[in-house]
Amino acid sequence: MKLVRYGPAGAERPGLIDPDGVLRSLEGRVRDIHGPALREDALDRIRSIRPGSLPAVKEEARLGAPVGGVGKIVCIGLNYIDHAREAGREPPEEPIAFFKPGTSLSGPNDPIVLLRGSRHTDWEVELAVAIGKRAKYVDEADALDHVAGYCVANDVSERKFQAKGTGQWILGKSGDTYCPLGPWLVTADDVPDPQDLRLWLDVNGRRMQDGATADMIFGVAHLIHFISRFMTLEPGDLICTGTPAGVGLGRTPRTFLGAGDEVRLGIDGLGEQRCAIIGPEEG
């Protein structure tokens, strides 16, 4: 099942994509695609609805981030060996966690608005995990039972801001629009194995990243287990699971995003994003 949020930014409405690719409205059935709607019983109620009974959305509709009301976006750094090596780092012995704020979320085709003074903005295609069941001190064997679904994310990163001063990663990863999400949330029952997905990213039509979630150092189940030791994960929380090699920072010469560029990325079975890069004066 593919769940979406559509409409103007800040006024998105709940919907789903039916088997024929038609966007259908879930208004009146659920308030939003957010924490309460991602619980197992709520997802079962949505599944029980015959898609053809829902009104088709006939107008051309913007897609927003497919999960609303997000409480936490927990991100994992250096979670692919090839990416750790291109960054000049040893593979970590345990997951490296940091946060992105909810204000960084944007739709899958919205423009990415560069931060003022940005000269080193980078791309990172990632598998994002949406939590559907409260997770605290979860065993790894049970961890995937807490997943509502999966979607595509781009962990946009301004490398200079990330590294300068005390090197607090969050400063370079928190800009508005620095976490495009979607196009849709694919429920966990339609993703048999989150460690068997191909993910890729192009900049201006040139392939930059081409990886597989099988190459994660720490898989999705371990990440949920690990994070839940330190904080409670609630329905609607997101985990961005890291990126494979091919980021601009790791290329020779180093390559970064500028106004006028276009980033296209996707994950097999989870859809694609296409985002134009615009300068801060245009945002």
N, C-alpha and C positions, 0 to 999 in steps of 0.2 A: 504494500500500500504506500502510495506517494502522497504525503501531506504537504500543503503549501499555505502560505499567507500572501495575499495579493491585495493590491490597491495602493493608494498614496502612502508615502512614508509617514509613519506615526498613526495611520488610520487603516492598517491592514486588516483584512477579513480572512476567516478560515476557509480552506478549500481542500480539494483533493484532485489528483489527476486520475481519470478513469483509464481502464485498459486500452481505450482507443486514443489516449493522449489528450482528451478533452478536459479542460479545467471546469470543475463543478463546485458550486458553493456549498459550504457546510453551515452557513448562517442559520440560526435557529436550532441547530443540532449540537453545536459546541460554541462556547464563547470565544475561544481562541485556540491556536495550536500552542499551548503553553503547559506548564507543569501539570495541572489537574487533568488535562486532556491526554497526557502521555502515560498515565497510569494504565496498568494492564486492563482493568475493567473498562476504563473509558475507551481505550483503543479497540477492545472487543465490541463495544457498542457501535463505534464508527464502522468497523468491518461488517457488522450485521446490516448496514444500510445498503440497499441496492443502488449502485452508482447512477443507473439510469433514472432513478426517482429524484435525483438532485438536479436543481436548475443549472444549465450550462451557463458559463460566464461568456457572453457574446462579445463584449468589448475587449479591445486589446488591453490587457491588464499588466501592470508592473508586478513583478514578484519581489516580495520582501524576504528578509531572513525567515526561514521556515519554522523557527522556534521563537516564540515571543516571551516576554517576561523572564528573561534568563537571569538567574541569580548569580551564577559563577561561570566564568570561562577559564578553566584550568588548562594551561598549555604545557607541553612537554618539549624540552629542548634536546637537540643532539641525539635523537632516538633512532637514527639510522647510521650504521657504521660508516658508510661512504660519505655521509654529510658531516659526521664528526671529523673525519680525516680531512675533508676539504676545508674545514674551519680551523685546521691545525690543532685539533684537540684529540685526546685519547677517548675512546668510547667510555661513557660513564658507568660506574659500578652500580648505580641506582638511578631511577628517573630524576631528571632535573625539571622542577616544576616552577612555573611562574603564572601570573594572571594577565588577562586582557580585560578591560572594563566592558560592560554592556554597551556603552556608547560607541565602541569600535565596530559594532555589528552593522552590516548593510546588506542590501539585496545582492543577488548573484550577478546582476547586470548593471548595477549602479556604478557611477564613476568612483574611482579612488582619488580622493582629494589630498594632495601632498601637504604635509605639514610645512609651515613657514620655515624657511632656512634649510629645507631638506635637499640634500645632494646625493644621498646614498640609500635611497629607498629600494628595498629588495622584495622578492616574491618567495613564497613557500606554500606549495600545494600540500594539503593535509587532509587526512580522514578525521572528521569530527564525530564524536559520539554523544548522543543525547540520552541522559539518564531518565529512566521511567519509574524507578522504584528506589526508595530511600536506601542509601548504602552507608553503613558505618561498620568498620572492622569486618569487611566482607572477605570470606575465603576466596582464593583465586578460582577454585573449582565452581563456585556459585556466581562469580562476578558477572558473567554475560546475562544472567537472569535479571540484572538490574538495568539493562539497556532497552530503551524504547526504540531507537533507530539510529541511522547513520546519515551523514551528508558531507558534501564537499566544503572545505574551508580554505581560505588563503590567509596565512599568518603574515600579513604585510609588515615589514620591519624596516625602520630607518636605522641603518647600522651605526652611523656616527652617534646618534642620540642613545642607542643601545649600549655603546661601549664607552662613551666619554665619562669623565668624572669618576664616580665610584663604580661605574659599569653596571648600573641597575637596568637589567633587560627591559623592564616594564616601560621605561621612558621612551624607548624606540618602537614599542609595539602597541601603543595605546591610542594612536590618533583616531579621530572619527573616520569611519569607512575603512579602517585597517584590519577588519575581519569580515570580508564578504562571505556570506554563508548561503548554501543552497545550490541548485534551485529548489530542491524539495528535500524533505526528510523521508527516507525509505525505512519503513518499520523493520525491526530486527528479524521478523519471520521471513522477510524477503532477502535477507543477506545471510546465507548459510554459514559463511566463514569470513569474518572481517580481516583475517590474515591471508586472504586469497583475492586481493583486489589490486588492479593496476591503476596507478595514478600518474598524471602527466601535466605539463604546463608549457605553453608557448608564449613568447613575447614577440609581437609583431610578425607572427607566422613562423618563427624559428623555434624549434623544439629545444627547451632548456632543461626540463626535468622529465624523466621517464623511469619510474620505479615501481616497486611492488610492496604492499604492506607485509608480505612474508619476510621482508628484510628488516622489519623493526627489531631493535634490540630488546625492547620490552613490549609485548603484545597487549592488546586491548584489555584482556582479562587481568593481566598483571597490573596494568596501570590503575584500573578500578580498585583492585585489592590494595595497592600501595597508597593511593591518594586517600582512600577511606580510612586509613590508619591515622591520618592527621586532620581530617575534616569530614563532616557529614556531607555526602552528595545527595541532593534533593532532586525530585522530578523537575525536568526543565534545565538542569545544569548541563553544561557542555564540557567535553574534554577534547582538545585539539592534540593529536597524537604524535606530532613531529613530521618532518619533511625529509625526503630523500635528497641525494646529491643533485647539484645543478643550479644552486642559487647564484645570484650575481656576485656575492662576496667571494665565492670559491672559484670563479672563472679567471682566466688569464687572457687579456687584461680584465680587471674587475669591471662588471657591467651593472649599471643601476637604472632604475626607471625615471623617466622624465615626462613632462607634459607632452601629450600627443601620442604616447605609446599605448599599446593595447595588450592586455593580458588575457589569455584564454586558457582554461584549465578544466580538468575533469577527473572523475574516478569511474571506472567501469561499473555500470549499473546504477550509478548515483547521480548522473547528469553532468552538465557543464556550466561553467561561468564564462562571461565575456565582459571585461571591465575596461573602460577607457581611463587613462591617467590624466588628471587635470591639475593645474597649478592652484595654489592656495588663493590667489586673487580671483579665481573663477568660481570658488566653492561657495 
